[in-house]
Amino acid sequence: MCSLCGVLGCDDHWTSAVARPGVYTRNTDRLNRRREAANRVKLANALLEPRRLKLAEWQGTSYVLSSATGHTRIFESLAHLWPEAEAMSGRDFDPLDPDFLDRLRKRT
């Protein structure tokens, strides 16, 4: 997907669900959805920081993953985060790896 299509697409990920009949979410209004999105980005950045990667939300429709060397990747949902982080860092990225989690605990 080109970056323009990524920008024009929408985030249909379950974490960004909009309240409607048949869909449960605590994101009942725009402010709550933005707050939850900011919290997800904050948590993702805590996991990405050891690899010198940084995630930012862009216009509420896409995410931008950046490296310390200036490489960037744009994608539309957090479901794409870990494959993109692996591609950018050139290494497997398992945020549930016990050694990785242990290193994170020692940093805090």
C-alpha positions as CSV (number, residue, x, y, z in Angstrom):
1,M,0.0,0.0,0.0
2,C,1.3,3.4,-0.8
3,S,1.5,6.0,1.9
4,L,-1.4,8.1,0.3
5,C,-3.8,5.1,0.5
6,G,-2.7,4.6,4.1
7,V,-3.7,8.1,4.8
8,L,-7.0,8.0,3.1
9,G,-8.0,4.6,4.6
10,C,-9.7,4.3,8.0
11,D,-8.7,2.5,11.2
12,D,-11.3,-0.2,11.5
13,H,-9.4,-2.0,14.2
14,W,-11.4,-3.2,17.1
15,T,-9.5,-1.0,19.5
16,S,-10.9,2.0,17.7
17,A,-14.5,0.8,17.6
18,V,-17.2,3.4,17.6
19,A,-20.2,2.7,19.9
20,R,-23.2,1.5,17.8
21,P,-25.8,-1.3,18.2
22,G,-24.1,-4.6,18.6
23,V,-20.7,-3.2,19.3
24,Y,-19.5,-2.8,22.9
25,T,-16.9,-0.2,23.5
26,R,-16.1,2.3,26.3
27,N,-15.2,4.8,23.6
28,T,-18.6,6.4,23.6
29,D,-17.5,9.8,22.4
30,R,-14.8,11.5,20.4
31,L,-12.9,12.6,23.5
32,N,-12.7,9.1,24.9
33,R,-11.6,7.7,21.6
34,R,-8.8,10.2,21.3
35,R,-7.8,9.6,25.0
36,E,-7.7,5.8,24.4
37,A,-5.7,6.2,21.2
38,A,-3.2,8.4,23.0
39,N,-2.8,5.8,25.8
40,R,-2.2,3.1,23.2
41,V,0.5,5.1,21.5
42,K,2.1,5.9,24.9
43,L,2.2,2.1,25.8
44,A,3.5,1.2,22.3
45,N,6.3,3.7,22.6
46,A,7.3,2.3,25.9
47,L,7.7,-1.1,24.2
48,L,9.4,0.4,21.1
49,E,11.9,2.7,22.9
50,P,14.5,0.0,23.5
51,R,14.7,-0.5,19.7
52,R,15.0,3.3,19.2
53,L,11.6,3.3,17.4
54,K,8.8,5.8,18.0
55,L,5.2,5.7,17.1
56,A,2.9,8.7,16.5
57,E,-0.7,8.9,15.6
58,W,-1.3,11.0,12.5
59,Q,-4.5,12.9,12.0
60,G,-6.5,10.3,13.9
61,T,-6.5,8.0,10.8
62,S,-3.0,6.5,10.6
63,Y,0.2,5.8,12.5
64,V,3.7,6.8,11.7
65,L,6.6,4.6,12.9
66,S,9.9,6.3,12.9
67,S,13.5,5.2,13.6
68,A,16.4,7.1,15.0
69,T,17.9,7.3,11.5
70,G,14.8,9.0,10.0
71,H,13.1,6.0,8.3
72,T,9.4,6.1,8.6
73,R,6.5,3.8,7.8
74,I,2.9,4.7,7.7
75,F,0.1,2.2,8.4
76,E,-3.6,2.5,9.3
77,S,-4.0,0.3,12.4
78,L,-2.1,-0.9,15.4
79,A,-2.5,-4.5,14.0
80,H,0.3,-3.6,11.6
81,L,2.7,-2.2,14.3
82,W,4.7,-5.3,15.1
83,P,5.3,-6.5,11.6
84,E,6.3,-2.9,10.7
85,A,8.6,-2.6,13.7
86,E,10.3,-5.9,12.7
87,A,10.8,-4.8,9.2
88,M,12.2,-1.5,10.3
89,S,14.5,-2.9,12.9
90,G,15.5,-6.0,10.9
91,R,14.9,-8.2,14.0
92,D,12.0,-10.2,15.4
93,F,9.9,-8.3,17.8
94,D,8.0,-10.1,20.4
95,P,6.6,-7.7,23.0
96,L,5.6,-10.7,25.2
97,D,9.1,-12.2,25.2
98,P,10.0,-12.7,28.9
99,D,13.6,-11.4,28.5
100,F,12.2,-8.2,26.8
101,L,9.6,-7.7,29.5
102,D,12.3,-8.2,32.2
103,R,14.5,-5.5,30.6
104,L,11.5,-3.2,30.6
105,R,10.8,-3.8,34.2
106,K,14.4,-3.0,35.1
107,R,14.2,0.3,33.3
108,T,11.2,1.6,35.3
